[in-house]
Amino acid sequence: MTRTSIERLADDAPVSHPDSWPAKQPPQTEAAKDRAFGEAFQARTYRARDACRAALEAQAGRSARAIIKDRARAYAIKPRTLDSIAEGLFTCSPRDLVLALKAINAVATMRGQRWMGIGGEIMAINLKGARLYARWSRRVARRIAMRAAS
């Protein structure tokens, strides 16, 4: 009787000792393999989701800052548009403008006004842009006053 090459290989294969590491390991079931794969997949998914969330939050912050700066530039070009936030802001001095905008923000915060929603964030962006413009104009007014004094 002739033996096949597979049978000959099986005879030559090393036999593991009963106390060796592979012999002590319980055989892994299909469910355990699936669970291990699922946990690894879930960990990769969570890492990818967290990285995506961090990237989106960073981009949202950059976008918000850019929009607020654009609003401040628009107020610098046409200060008359400050009256869209509250009547009479256009006529305020830079120092009074900063104080008035701070008070408007405090009232909105005290009321518990929610900024996010359909159109709600526009008021917040306009207010933050106006505050940025007010601080800039106050700084410019101080520089002019310092130059005039010296």
Phi and psi in degrees as a GROMACS rama.xvg file:
@    title "Ramachandran Plot"
@    xaxis  label "Phi"
@    yaxis  label "Psi"
@TYPE xy
-94.158  142.165  THR-2
-99.971  149.601  ARG-3
-81.1101  166.219  THR-4
-64.8381  -30.5055  SER-5
-68.566  -41.0508  ILE-6
-64.2262  -38.9526  GLU-7
-65.5624  -38.9706  ARG-8
-64.6725  -37.8942  LEU-9
-64.657  -35.4107  ALA-10
-69.8617  -33.9795  ASP-11
-83.8423  -11.0062  ASP-12
-66.0394  141.422  ALA-13
-68.0782  144.124  PRO-14
-96.7862  128.993  VAL-15
-77.8999  147.397  SER-16
-74.4472  143.444  HIS-17
-60.5605  -24.9121  PRO-18
-95.1302  5.34589  ASP-19
-75.2691  163.718  SER-20
-57.245  -49.0743  TRP-21
-63.0094  -30.5354  PRO-22
-72.6272  -28.3971  ALA-23
-80.8037  -21.7867  LYS-24
-71.3737  132.056  GLN-25
-72.0166  148.275  PRO-26
-64.178  135.126  PRO-27
-82.0335  125.978  GLN-28
-79.2525  166.633  THR-29
-63.9443  -36.6196  GLU-30
-64.1019  -40.676  ALA-31
-65.9927  -39.2967  ALA-32
-64.0514  -42.9513  LYS-33
-63.9863  -39.9484  ASP-34
-64.8524  -43.0869  ARG-35
-63.4995  -41.8393  ALA-36
-64.4521  -42.4532  PHE-37
-63.114  -40.6733  GLY-38
-65.9668  -41.5672  GLU-39
-65.7082  -41.4016  ALA-40
-64.5557  -41.2443  PHE-41
-64.0042  -41.1054  GLN-42
-63.0887  -42.4268  ALA-43
-64.5295  -40.1952  ARG-44
-64.4669  -43.5493  THR-45
-64.0505  -41.1101  TYR-46
-62.8695  -42.8879  ARG-47
-66.2657  -40.7273  ALA-48
-65.4241  -41.8387  ARG-49
-65.2378  -39.5328  ASP-50
-65.4042  -40.0077  ALA-51
-66.3891  -42.5649  CYS-52
-62.4615  -43.1655  ARG-53
-63.4745  -41.0054  ALA-54
-65.7522  -40.8282  ALA-55
-66.367  -40.7394  LEU-56
-65.716  -38.9627  GLU-57
-65.1114  -42.5004  ALA-58
-67.2719  -37.1076  GLN-59
-63.4049  -40.6429  ALA-60
-63.7933  -42.8107  GLY-61
-63.8219  -40.9423  ARG-62
-65.1085  -43.6056  SER-63
-62.5288  -43.9385  ALA-64
-62.6313  -39.6305  ARG-65
-65.8187  -40.4917  ALA-66
-67.1501  -41.2573  ILE-67
-63.9105  -41.2166  ILE-68
-65.0816  -37.3518  LYS-69
-63.1686  -41.194  ASP-70
-63.9456  -40.8663  ARG-71
-63.5021  -39.8894  ALA-72
-64.3798  -39.1636  ARG-73
-64.229  -39.0203  ALA-74
-67.9433  -32.8925  TYR-75
-68.5514  -35.639  ALA-76
-74.2248  -44.1724  ILE-77
-128.804  83.651  LYS-78
-62.4331  -19.995  PRO-79
-60.3029  -25.8132  ARG-80
-72.2497  -7.36007  THR-81
-63.0543  -24.0147  LEU-82
-67.4585  -12.6824  ASP-83
-71.763  -21.0679  SER-84
-83.2751  -51.6752  ILE-85
-153.634  143.157  ALA-86
-63.1274  133.041  GLU-87
92.5936  -0.623739  GLY-88
-67.4367  -28.1462  LEU-89
-62.8627  -33.8996  PHE-90
-86.7835  -6.6223  THR-91
-72.6272  149.944  CYS-92
-72.3947  162.469  SER-93
-56.1172  -40.1638  PRO-94
-65.8827  -44.7036  ARG-95
-67.6782  -32.6885  ASP-96
-63.541  -43.456  LEU-97
-60.3201  -46.3583  VAL-98
-64.8847  -41.0609  LEU-99
-65.5192  -42.6936  ALA-100
-67.568  -34.9461  LEU-101
-63.5792  -41.2317  LYS-102
-67.3208  -40.2993  ALA-103
-61.8147  -43.0172  ILE-104
-64.7565  -39.633  ASN-105
-64.9062  -40.8428  ALA-106
-64.4983  -43.6044  VAL-107
-64.4795  -37.505  ALA-108
-70.5273  -39.8845  THR-109
-65.5536  -36.1997  MET-110
-68.8068  -16.8818  ARG-111
76.9753  26.8914  GLY-112
-65.3675  128.786  GLN-113
-89.0165  131.147  ARG-114
-84.712  -33.1895  TRP-115
-82.4566  145.401  MET-116
144.021  -166.367  GLY-117
-75.393  101.848  ILE-118
83.7313  -10.0833  GLY-119
-67.6315  -32.9163  GLY-120
-72.3636  -18.4369  GLU-121
-63.1438  -43.489  ILE-122
-62.2842  -40.9234  MET-123
-65.2512  -41.3978  ALA-124
-66.0272  -43.5832  ILE-125
-62.1105  -42.081  ASN-126
-65.9519  -43.0009  LEU-127
-67.7474  -37.8643  LYS-128
-63.9857  -40.3134  GLY-129
-65.824  -38.959  ALA-130
-64.5448  -40.1256  ARG-131
-63.2759  -44.2434  LEU-132
-62.3665  -41.1519  TYR-133
-64.125  -42.5502  ALA-134
-65.3834  -38.9165  ARG-135
-64.6649  -45.1708  TRP-136
-68.3339  -33.1737  SER-137
-64.9407  -40.4737  ARG-138
-64.8469  -41.9799  ARG-139
-64.104  -42.2732  VAL-140
-63.5546  -38.9529  ALA-141
-64.3389  -41.8297  ARG-142
-62.2103  -43.0632  ARG-143
-63.0614  -41.5501  ILE-144
-66.4148  -37.7624  ALA-145
-65.7359  -41.0604  MET-146
-67.7506  -37.3993  ARG-147
-69.2609  -32.1934  ALA-148
-75.3811  -28.2115  ALA-149
